Amino acid sequence: MEMKKVVSSSIRAIGYENGTLQVEFHTKGTYRYYNVPLYVYNELMSSPSLGAYVSQKINPQYKAHKV
């Protein structure tokens, strides 16, 4: 999966492929979220606060595994 570096105090890079969202945090490691719709990824990438979006919209709704 291609990871895109992002400007964020909590997130280093984000990738998306076939419904799988991968988020590399600065301190917590890398997590994969499954069955994430493309529109959610697009909303995340256009959000003014990536960390807040992940905390409020991604974490509560999608299963994650640390990789």
C-alpha positions in Angstrom: 0.0 0.0 0.0 1.3 3.4 -0.9 1.6 5.7 2.1 1.3 9.5 1.7 3.2 11.6 4.2 0.9 14.1 5.9 1.4 17.2 8.1 0.0 16.4 11.5 1.1 16.5 15.1 -0.1 12.9 15.6 0.0 11.2 12.2 3.0 10.6 10.0 1.5 8.9 6.9 -1.8 7.6 5.6 -2.6 5.0 2.9 -5.8 3.6 1.4 -6.4 0.6 -0.8 -9.5 -1.5 -1.5 -11.3 -0.5 1.7 -8.3 -0.8 3.9 -7.1 2.4 5.6 -3.6 2.4 7.1 -2.5 5.1 9.5 1.1 5.5 10.7 1.1 7.5 13.9 4.2 9.3 15.2 4.3 7.5 18.5 1.6 4.7 18.6 2.8 2.7 15.6 0.8 1.8 12.4 -2.8 0.6 12.4 -5.0 -0.9 9.6 -8.7 -0.2 9.6 -10.9 -2.5 7.5 -14.0 -1.9 5.4 -13.6 1.8 5.3 -15.5 3.5 2.4 -13.6 5.7 0.0 -15.6 8.7 1.0 -14.4 8.3 4.6 -10.8 8.3 3.4 -11.5 11.4 1.3 -13.1 13.2 4.3 -10.1 12.3 6.4 -7.6 13.6 3.9 -9.4 16.9 3.6 -10.0 17.3 7.3 -8.3 20.2 9.1 -7.3 17.9 11.9 -6.3 14.4 10.8 -5.8 13.1 14.4 -9.2 14.4 15.6 -10.9 12.9 12.5 -9.3 9.5 13.2 -10.2 9.7 16.9 -13.8 10.8 16.4 -14.9 9.2 13.1 -12.6 6.2 12.4 -11.7 4.6 15.7 -15.4 4.3 17.0 -16.7 2.7 13.7 -14.0 0.5 12.2 -12.0 -2.5 13.4 -8.3 -1.9 13.6 -5.2 -4.1 13.9 -1.7 -2.9 14.7 0.8 -3.9 12.0 
